């Protein structure tokens, strides 16, 4: 990995792209530290140091690099865009018009991207309004009795909502700039930046709370887990496909062989995000009904709020398994793949084209999704187990969503750098 970056910096055009990405990342982190208008910075910082990442907004705060709980102009981070992207992916399966756009190629994808931007801004307005309302009521940060805003009025709230929504629009623009002029997927790199921003602090908190021996053990376990994540993320089942030779006009086409790569972790980090978001709903219900004497809310607060409870862990693991199968089912269509193969004269050796190919793909997909779902569930439970063993917070550095994002984005970026290096050095291979 280090060799790829070193070679990239020796290539002038790649060096410009990497420096451009670093500049955008610097601007992004700067915006994550500038407070929104009307925020009482001293009070927010004091309450933030006491609360850290505990509470119902831990996942969103992870994706904002700590900017959410500090009420900065980039407080919403990349989370509205992630949510909008997931919503559009689900709607493509449900709405025929969007499915038609997806099949139109680049022009259709451009329209879907535009719809994603609109949904992102709508979600940003809703989330910013909710966050400002919580800040005004004093429920944003737990056990905080200080005013978070200088002036608790409608004008200040409206300015903060507009500022945070505009910040989300700027983040989208920065991500698209990285995609167009830099290296890698811009949104993924910004997510990576925000997750990594909280990583050193989380490690240092473990060292301060548990001492050097536990800290060394955490580092060792982290390296083992990272190696395992890299192994699984790279693992794939390759289904061989052959194309028959056919005559088109006076030319002969086909006769080639390729394969369909089915990754073990076909769903990526999406099931973990779905399950985490769903489990925040009970905690949110308890947060907004603190003074209620309801037995249901009491049971929820005892069993479904803290991550160290066995019922919480079991439910979290089960939801990840369910959402893994659900997301793979809506993103990979074996019937469509089988029809495309049949249309272009492709077939799997030993399997007839058409319905038998579809059944075979369904069989392989169901078999390979199970270890992928178990892998995601086990990785996501690491911070919850650490909460019990070493008394770490729920954003334990080597676990769950943060680890999957860091490893996945890093591997994808390095692959793109190596691909561009090979394109520029093809003359050396010919010689």
BAZA-722262 format. One line per field, with one value per residue (C-alpha): residue number from 1; residue in three letters; x, y, z. Coordinates in Angstrom, 1 decimal. Layout:
<atoms>
nr NUM, ...;
rest Ala, ...;
xx X, ...;
yy Y, ...;
zz Z, ...;
</atoms>
This chain:
<atoms>
nr 1, 2, 3, 4, 5, 6, 7, 8, 9, 10, 11, 12, 13, 14, 15, 16, 17, 18, 19, 20, 21, 22, 23, 24, 25, 26, 27, 28, 29, 30, 31, 32, 33, 34, 35, 36, 37, 38, 39, 40, 41, 42, 43, 44, 45, 46, 47, 48, 49, 50, 51, 52, 53, 54, 55, 56, 57, 58, 59, 60, 61, 62, 63, 64, 65, 66, 67, 68, 69, 70, 71, 72, 73, 74, 75, 76, 77, 78, 79, 80, 81, 82, 83, 84, 85, 86, 87, 88, 89, 90, 91, 92, 93, 94, 95, 96, 97, 98, 99, 100, 101, 102, 103, 104, 105, 106, 107, 108, 109, 110, 111, 112, 113, 114, 115, 116, 117, 118, 119, 120, 121, 122, 123, 124, 125, 126, 127, 128, 129, 130, 131, 132, 133, 134, 135, 136, 137, 138, 139, 140, 141, 142, 143, 144, 145, 146, 147, 148, 149, 150, 151, 152, 153, 154, 155, 156, 157, 158, 159, 160, 161, 162, 163, 164, 165, 166, 167, 168, 169, 170, 171, 172, 173, 174, 175, 176, 177, 178, 179, 180, 181, 182, 183, 184, 185, 186, 187, 188, 189, 190, 191, 192, 193, 194, 195, 196, 197, 198, 199, 200, 201, 202, 203, 204, 205, 206, 207, 208, 209, 210, 211, 212, 213, 214, 215, 216, 217, 218, 219, 220, 221, 222, 223, 224, 225, 226, 227, 228, 229, 230, 231, 232, 233, 234, 235, 236, 237, 238, 239, 240, 241, 242, 243, 244, 245, 246, 247, 248, 249, 250, 251, 252, 253, 254, 255, 256, 257, 258, 259, 260, 261, 262, 263, 264, 265, 266, 267, 268, 269, 270, 271, 272, 273, 274, 275, 276, 277, 278, 279, 280, 281, 282, 283, 284, 285, 286, 287, 288, 289, 290, 291, 292, 293, 294, 295, 296, 297, 298, 299, 300, 301, 302, 303, 304, 305, 306, 307, 308, 309, 310, 311, 312, 313, 314, 315, 316, 317, 318, 319, 320, 321, 322, 323, 324, 325, 326, 327, 328, 329, 330, 331, 332, 333, 334, 335, 336, 337, 338, 339, 340, 341, 342, 343, 344, 345, 346, 347, 348, 349, 350, 351, 352, 353, 354, 355, 356, 357, 358, 359, 360, 361, 362, 363, 364, 365, 366, 367, 368, 369, 370, 371, 372, 373, 374, 375, 376, 377, 378, 379, 380, 381, 382, 383, 384, 385, 386, 387, 388, 389, 390, 391, 392, 393, 394, 395, 396, 397, 398, 399, 400, 401, 402, 403, 404, 405, 406, 407, 408, 409, 410, 411, 412, 413, 414, 415, 416, 417, 418, 419, 420, 421, 422, 423, 424, 425, 426, 427, 428, 429, 430, 431;
rest Unk, Unk, Unk, Unk, Unk, Unk, Unk, Unk, Unk, Unk, Unk, Unk, Unk, Unk, Unk, Unk, Unk, Unk, Unk, Unk, Unk, Unk, Unk, Unk, Unk, Unk, Unk, Unk, Unk, Unk, Unk, Unk, Unk, Unk, Unk, Unk, Unk, Unk, Unk, Unk, Unk, Unk, Unk, Unk, Unk, Unk, Unk, Unk, Unk, Unk, Unk, Unk, Unk, Unk, Unk, Unk, Unk, Unk, Unk, Unk, Unk, Unk, Unk, Unk, Unk, Unk, Unk, Unk, Unk, Unk, Unk, Unk, Unk, Unk, Unk, Unk, Unk, Unk, Unk, Unk, Unk, Unk, Unk, Unk, Unk, Unk, Unk, Unk, Unk, Unk, Unk, Unk, Unk, Unk, Unk, Unk, Unk, Unk, Unk, Unk, Unk, Unk, Unk, Unk, Unk, Unk, Unk, Unk, Unk, Unk, Unk, Unk, Unk, Unk, Unk, Unk, Unk, Unk, Unk, Unk, Unk, Unk, Unk, Unk, Unk, Unk, Unk, Unk, Unk, Unk, Unk, Unk, Unk, Unk, Unk, Unk, Unk, Unk, Unk, Unk, Unk, Unk, Unk, Unk, Unk, Unk, Unk, Unk, Unk, Unk, Unk, Unk, Unk, Unk, Unk, Unk, Unk, Unk, Unk, Unk, Unk, Unk, Unk, Unk, Unk, Unk, Unk, Unk, Unk, Unk, Unk, Unk, Unk, Unk, Unk, Unk, Unk, Unk, Unk, Unk, Unk, Unk, Unk, Unk, Unk, Unk, Unk, Unk, Unk, Unk, Unk, Unk, Unk, Unk, Unk, Unk, Unk, Unk, Unk, Unk, Unk, Unk, Unk, Unk, Unk, Unk, Unk, Unk, Unk, Unk, Unk, Unk, Unk, Unk, Unk, Unk, Unk, Unk, Unk, Unk, Unk, Unk, Unk, Unk, Unk, Unk, Unk, Unk, Unk, Unk, Unk, Unk, Unk, Unk, Unk, Unk, Unk, Unk, Unk, Unk, Unk, Unk, Unk, Unk, Unk, Unk, Unk, Unk, Unk, Unk, Unk, Unk, Unk, Unk, Unk, Unk, Unk, Unk, Unk, Unk, Unk, Unk, Unk, Unk, Unk, Unk, Unk, Unk, Unk, Unk, Unk, Unk, Unk, Unk, Unk, Unk, Unk, Unk, Unk, Unk, Unk, Unk, Unk, Unk, Unk, Unk, Unk, Unk, Unk, Unk, Unk, Unk, Unk, Unk, Unk, Unk, Unk, Unk, Unk, Unk, Unk, Unk, Unk, Unk, Unk, Unk, Unk, Unk, Unk, Unk, Unk, Unk, Unk, Unk, Unk, Unk, Unk, Unk, Unk, Unk, Unk, Unk, Unk, Unk, Unk, Unk, Unk, Unk, Unk, Unk, Unk, Unk, Unk, Unk, Unk, Unk, Unk, Unk, Unk, Unk, Unk, Unk, Unk, Unk, Unk, Unk, Unk, Unk, Unk, Unk, Unk, Unk, Unk, Unk, Unk, Unk, Unk, Unk, Unk, Unk, Unk, Unk, Unk, Unk, Unk, Unk, Unk, Unk, Unk, Unk, Unk, Unk, Unk, Unk, Unk, Unk, Unk, Unk, Unk, Unk, Unk, Unk, Unk, Unk, Unk, Unk, Unk, Unk, Unk, Unk, Unk, Unk, Unk, Unk, Unk, Unk, Unk, Unk, Unk, Unk, Unk, Unk, Unk, Unk, Unk, Unk, Unk, Unk, Unk, Unk, Unk, Unk, Unk, Unk, Unk, Unk, Unk, Unk, Unk, Unk, Unk, Unk, Unk, Unk, Unk, Unk, Unk, Unk, Unk, Unk, Unk;
xx 0.0, 2.8, 4.6, 1.6, 1.4, 5.1, 5.0, 1.9, 3.7, 6.5, 4.0, 3.2, -0.5, -1.2, 0.6, -1.6, -4.7, -3.5, -2.6, -6.1, -7.7, -5.7, -6.7, -10.4, -10.0, -8.4, -11.3, -13.7, -12.1, -11.9, -15.6, -16.2, -14.5, -16.3, -19.3, -22.7, -24.0, -25.6, -23.8, -22.3, -19.0, -17.7, -20.9, -21.1, -17.4, -17.9, -21.0, -19.3, -16.3, -18.6, -20.9, -18.5, -20.2, -22.7, -26.4, -28.7, -26.6, -23.4, -23.7, -24.4, -21.6, -19.3, -20.0, -19.6, -16.2, -17.4, -18.9, -22.5, -22.3, -20.3, -22.9, -20.6, -21.5, -20.7, -22.6, -24.7, -21.6, -22.2, -25.1, -28.0, -26.3, -25.8, -29.5, -30.6, -28.5, -29.9, -33.5, -32.9, -31.4, -34.5, -36.9, -35.1, -36.5, -40.0, -40.6, -40.6, -39.6, -36.4, -35.6, -35.9, -33.6, -31.0, -31.1, -30.5, -26.9, -25.0, -27.8, -30.2, -27.7, -27.2, -30.9, -30.9, -27.9, -29.8, -32.8, -30.3, -29.2, -32.8, -33.5, -30.3, -31.2, -34.7, -33.3, -30.7, -33.5, -35.3, -32.2, -31.0, -34.4, -34.4, -30.9, -31.5, -34.8, -32.9, -30.2, -32.8, -34.5, -31.2, -31.7, -28.9, -26.2, -26.9, -26.6, -26.0, -27.7, -26.0, -27.6, -26.1, -27.3, -26.7, -30.3, -33.1, -35.4, -36.8, -34.4, -31.3, -32.9, -33.7, -30.2, -28.7, -30.9, -30.1, -26.3, -26.3, -28.3, -25.9, -23.0, -24.5, -24.8, -21.1, -20.1, -21.8, -20.0, -16.7, -17.3, -18.2, -15.0, -12.9, -14.6, -14.1, -10.6, -9.1, -8.7, -11.3, -15.0, -15.3, -18.1, -16.3, -13.1, -15.0, -16.7, -13.3, -11.9, -14.6, -14.3, -10.5, -10.8, -12.3, -9.9, -6.9, -9.1, -10.8, -7.5, -6.2, -9.3, -8.7, -5.1, -6.1, -8.9, -7.3, -3.5, -0.8, -1.3, -4.9, -4.0, -1.4, -3.9, -6.4, -3.8, -2.9, -6.5, -7.2, -4.4, -5.8, -9.3, -8.1, -6.3, -9.4, -11.6, -9.1, -9.2, -13.0, -13.5, -11.2, -12.8, -15.2, -16.8, -16.0, -18.6, -17.1, -19.0, -18.4, -19.7, -20.5, -19.0, -21.6, -21.6, -22.7, -22.5, -19.1, -17.5, -17.2, -17.9, -17.8, -15.8, -14.3, -14.5, -14.9, -16.5, -19.1, -17.4, -19.7, -18.2, -18.6, -19.6, -21.9, -23.8, -20.9, -21.5, -25.2, -26.7, -24.8, -26.0, -29.6, -29.5, -27.8, -30.3, -33.3, -32.0, -31.7, -35.5, -36.2, -33.4, -34.9, -38.4, -36.9, -34.9, -38.1, -40.1, -37.8, -40.6, -42.9, -43.8, -44.7, -43.6, -42.7, -40.4, -38.8, -38.1, -36.7, -34.4, -33.1, -32.6, -32.4, -30.5, -27.1, -25.0, -23.6, -27.0, -27.4, -30.8, -29.4, -26.5, -28.8, -31.3, -28.4, -26.9, -30.3, -31.1, -27.7, -28.3, -31.8, -30.7, -27.7, -30.1, -32.6, -30.0, -28.4, -31.8, -32.7, -29.3, -28.4, -31.1, -30.2, -33.1, -31.7, -28.2, -29.4, -31.4, -28.4, -26.2, -28.7, -29.2, -25.4, -24.9, -23.3, -23.7, -22.2, -20.4, -22.7, -25.7, -28.3, -29.2, -32.4, -34.2, -31.5, -28.9, -31.2, -31.7, -28.0, -27.2, -29.8, -28.4, -24.8, -25.9, -27.8, -24.9, -22.3, -24.5, -24.6, -20.9, -21.0, -23.9, -22.2, -19.0, -20.8, -22.6, -19.4, -17.5, -20.3, -20.4, -16.7, -17.3, -20.2, -18.1, -15.3, -17.9, -18.1, -14.5, -12.5, -15.2, -14.8, -17.5, -19.7, -17.5, -14.7, -11.9, -11.4, -15.0, -18.2, -19.0, -15.8, -13.5, -15.5, -15.5, -11.8, -10.6, -13.1, -12.4, -8.6, -8.6, -10.7, -8.5, -5.3, -6.8, -7.6, -4.1, -2.5, -4.8, -3.8, -0.1, -0.4, -2.0, 0.8, 3.6, 2.2, 5.2, 7.5, 5.4, 5.6, 9.4;
yy 0.0, 2.4, 1.5, 2.3, 5.8, 6.4, 5.5, 7.7, 10.7, 10.1, 10.4, 14.1, 13.8, 11.3, 13.6, 16.5, 14.3, 13.1, 16.7, 17.8, 15.1, 16.1, 19.8, 18.8, 16.7, 19.6, 21.9, 19.2, 18.9, 22.7, 23.0, 20.2, 22.5, 25.8, 26.2, 27.2, 30.7, 31.1, 28.2, 28.7, 27.1, 26.9, 25.2, 22.8, 21.8, 21.2, 19.0, 17.3, 16.3, 14.8, 13.0, 12.0, 9.4, 8.0, 8.2, 7.8, 9.9, 7.8, 6.4, 9.8, 11.4, 8.7, 9.7, 13.4, 12.9, 14.4, 17.5, 16.7, 17.0, 20.2, 21.8, 22.8, 23.9, 20.4, 18.8, 16.5, 15.1, 12.7, 10.8, 12.5, 11.5, 7.9, 7.7, 9.2, 6.8, 3.8, 5.1, 5.5, 2.0, 0.6, 2.7, 1.5, -2.0, -0.7, 2.1, 1.0, 4.5, 4.5, 0.9, 2.1, 5.0, 2.6, 0.6, 3.7, 3.8, 7.0, 9.4, 7.5, 7.2, 11.0, 11.6, 9.1, 11.0, 14.3, 12.7, 11.6, 15.2, 16.4, 13.7, 14.5, 18.2, 17.2, 14.8, 17.4, 19.9, 17.4, 16.2, 19.8, 20.8, 17.9, 18.5, 22.2, 21.4, 19.0, 21.6, 24.2, 21.8, 20.6, 16.9, 16.8, 16.0, 13.8, 15.2, 18.7, 21.5, 24.4, 26.4, 25.3, 28.4, 32.1, 33.1, 30.5, 32.0, 31.1, 33.3, 31.6, 28.2, 29.0, 30.3, 27.2, 24.9, 26.8, 26.7, 23.0, 22.2, 24.4, 22.5, 19.2, 20.7, 21.8, 18.3, 16.8, 19.2, 18.4, 14.7, 15.1, 17.2, 14.4, 11.9, 14.0, 15.5, 13.2, 9.5, 7.2, 7.7, 11.2, 10.4, 7.2, 9.2, 11.8, 9.1, 7.6, 10.9, 11.4, 7.9, 8.2, 11.6, 9.9, 7.0, 8.4, 9.9, 6.6, 4.8, 7.4, 7.1, 3.4, 4.0, 6.6, 4.5, 1.0, 1.5, 0.4, -3.3, -3.2, -0.6, -3.0, -5.8, -3.7, -2.8, -6.5, -7.5, -4.7, -5.8, -9.3, -8.1, -5.8, -8.7, -10.8, -8.0, -7.6, -11.3, -11.5, -8.2, -9.6, -13.1, -13.9, -16.8, -16.7, -18.4, -19.2, -18.0, -18.9, -17.1, -19.1, -18.0, -16.3, -14.6, -10.9, -9.7, -10.8, -10.8, -13.6, -12.6, -14.5, -17.6, -15.9, -17.0, -14.8, -15.1, -13.5, -12.3, -12.8, -11.3, -13.0, -9.6, -8.6, -6.1, -4.1, -2.0, -1.2, -4.0, -2.7, 0.9, -0.4, -2.4, 0.4, 2.9, 0.7, 0.0, 3.7, 4.1, 2.4, 4.5, 7.6, 6.8, 6.5, 9.8, 11.8, 10.2, 10.3, 11.2, 8.4, 5.5, 3.1, -0.5, -0.9, 2.1, 0.9, -2.6, -0.9, 1.4, -1.7, -4.0, -2.1, 1.0, -0.1, -2.2, -4.5, -6.2, -9.8, -9.0, -5.9, -8.0, -10.8, -8.5, -6.5, -9.7, -10.9, -7.6, -7.6, -11.2, -10.2, -6.9, -8.7, -11.1, -8.4, -6.0, -8.7, -9.8, -6.3, -5.4, -8.6, -10.0, -13.5, -13.5, -10.3, -11.7, -15.0, -13.2, -11.0, -14.0, -15.8, -12.7, -12.4, -16.2, -16.8, -19.9, -21.4, -24.7, -27.6, -25.4, -24.7, -21.1, -19.5, -20.8, -23.4, -20.6, -18.4, -21.3, -22.0, -18.3, -18.2, -21.4, -20.0, -16.6, -18.0, -20.2, -17.4, -14.8, -16.8, -16.6, -12.9, -12.2, -14.0, -12.1, -8.7, -9.7, -10.8, -7.7, -5.4, -7.2, -6.5, -3.0, -4.3, -7.2, -4.6, -2.6, -5.5, -6.6, -3.4, -0.9, 1.0, 3.1, 1.9, 3.4, 1.1, 1.9, -1.6, -2.7, -2.4, 0.2, 2.2, -0.7, -1.9, 1.6, 2.2, -1.1, -1.0, 2.5, 2.1, -1.1, 0.5, 3.6, 1.6, -0.5, 2.6, 4.0, 0.8, 0.6, 4.1, 3.3, 0.2, 2.3, 4.7, 2.1, -0.3, 0.5, -1.1, -4.2, -4.3, -4.1;
zz 0.0, 0.9, -2.2, -4.3, -2.8, -3.1, -6.8, -7.3, -5.8, -8.3, -11.2, -11.9, -12.8, -10.0, -7.6, -8.5, -8.0, -4.6, -3.4, -4.6, -2.5, 0.5, 0.0, -0.1, 3.0, 4.8, 3.8, 5.0, 8.4, 8.8, 8.2, 10.8, 13.4, 12.7, 14.9, 13.5, 14.1, 17.6, 19.2, 22.7, 22.0, 25.6, 26.9, 24.0, 24.4, 28.1, 27.6, 24.6, 26.7, 29.3, 26.8, 24.0, 21.7, 24.2, 23.5, 20.6, 18.1, 18.3, 14.8, 13.2, 15.2, 13.9, 10.3, 11.2, 12.8, 16.1, 14.4, 15.2, 19.0, 18.6, 16.3, 13.6, 10.0, 8.8, 11.8, 9.6, 7.9, 5.1, 6.8, 4.8, 1.6, 2.7, 3.8, 0.5, -1.5, 0.3, -0.2, -3.9, -4.2, -2.5, -4.7, -7.9, -7.2, -6.3, -8.8, -12.5, -13.7, -11.7, -12.8, -16.4, -15.7, -14.2, -17.4, -19.6, -18.7, -17.9, -18.7, -16.5, -13.7, -13.9, -13.3, -10.3, -8.9, -9.2, -7.4, -4.7, -4.3, -3.8, -1.3, 0.5, 1.0, 2.2, 4.7, 5.8, 6.5, 8.6, 10.5, 11.1, 12.4, 14.8, 16.0, 16.6, 18.4, 20.7, 21.3, 22.3, 24.6, 26.2, 25.2, 22.5, 25.0, 28.0, 31.5, 30.2, 32.1, 30.3, 27.4, 24.1, 22.2, 23.0, 22.0, 22.2, 19.5, 16.1, 14.2, 15.6, 15.0, 11.4, 10.7, 12.2, 10.1, 6.9, 7.8, 8.4, 5.3, 3.2, 4.9, 3.6, 0.1, 0.3, 1.4, -1.6, -3.9, -2.3, -2.7, -6.4, -6.9, -5.5, -7.8, -10.9, -10.3, -7.7, -7.1, -5.7, -4.8, -3.3, -0.9, 0.3, 1.0, 3.0, 5.1, 5.6, 6.7, 9.3, 10.7, 10.9, 12.6, 15.7, 15.7, 17.6, 20.3, 20.8, 21.1, 23.6, 25.7, 26.0, 27.0, 29.7, 31.1, 31.1, 31.0, 28.7, 28.9, 27.9, 25.2, 23.8, 23.8, 22.0, 19.3, 18.9, 18.6, 16.2, 13.8, 13.8, 13.1, 10.3, 8.7, 8.9, 7.5, 4.6, 3.9, 3.9, 1.9, -0.8, -0.9, -3.7, -5.5, -9.2, -11.4, -14.8, -17.9, -21.5, -24.6, -27.7, -31.1, -33.3, -36.6, -36.8, -40.4, -41.7, -38.3, -35.7, -32.1, -28.8, -28.0, -24.9, -21.2, -18.1, -14.7, -12.4, -9.1, -6.2, -3.0, 0.3, 1.7, -1.1, 1.0, 2.4, 5.5, 4.7, 6.9, 9.9, 9.3, 8.9, 12.1, 14.1, 12.9, 13.7, 17.2, 17.9, 17.6, 21.0, 22.6, 21.0, 22.4, 25.9, 25.4, 24.6, 27.4, 30.3, 32.8, 31.7, 34.0, 31.2, 31.8, 28.1, 28.2, 31.4, 29.8, 26.7, 28.8, 30.7, 27.7, 24.4, 25.2, 26.5, 24.1, 26.8, 27.4, 25.9, 24.5, 22.7, 21.3, 20.1, 18.5, 16.8, 15.5, 14.2, 12.5, 10.7, 9.4, 8.2, 6.5, 4.8, 3.0, 2.3, 0.8, -1.3, -2.6, -3.8, -5.3, -7.1, -9.5, -10.7, -13.2, -14.8, -14.9, -16.4, -19.1, -20.0, -20.3, -22.5, -24.7, -25.5, -25.9, -22.5, -20.3, -17.2, -18.0, -17.1, -16.6, -19.3, -20.1, -18.8, -15.7, -14.7, -14.7, -12.6, -10.1, -9.9, -9.2, -6.5, -4.9, -4.9, -3.7, -0.8, 0.2, 0.0, 1.8, 5.0, 5.9, 4.8, 7.1, 10.0, 9.4, 9.5, 12.7, 14.4, 13.4, 14.6, 18.0, 18.6, 20.1, 22.2, 23.6, 24.3, 26.2, 28.7, 28.7, 28.7, 29.6, 26.3, 24.8, 22.0, 19.3, 20.2, 17.7, 16.2, 15.5, 13.7, 11.1, 11.5, 10.8, 7.7, 6.3, 6.9, 5.4, 2.5, 1.4, 1.8, -0.3, -3.1, -3.2, -3.4, -6.2, -8.2, -7.7, -8.8, -11.8, -12.9, -12.3, -14.6, -17.3, -17.3, -17.2, -19.9, -22.1, -19.5, -19.6, -23.4, -23.3;
</atoms>
